Amino acid sequence: MSDDVRAQLCDLVQEEDPRRTLDSLESVVIRTYLTNQGYGTPSEDGPLTIEGWVAWVKQHSTVS
């Protein structure tokens, strides 16, 4: 599952390096995508990288 989410997020923001710090627009795009996919997002600042978002999704989906 993590590889799928990583690939989807990388494709979404056209980024090959999942460890690069995202800019504000990329963060908004990822937050919107994850919310639309039913994951929701943290109410406060979220992860700063795609890898961070992948870890957040993994943790969030196993807790729910």
C-alpha positions, 0 to 999 in steps of 0.5 A: 500500500505504501508504494502505491500511495508514494507513486500516486503522490509523486505522480500528482505533484510530478516529483521524483524525489519523495524526500524533497521538502514540498512547497506550499502549493504541493502540500495543498494538492496532497492534502486535498487529494488525501481528503478526497480519498477518504484519509483526511489530513491533520488539522495542524501542519502536516508532513513536509515531504511525500515520504512523510505523507506516506508514513502519515497515511500508513499510521492513520489507516492502521489506527482507524 
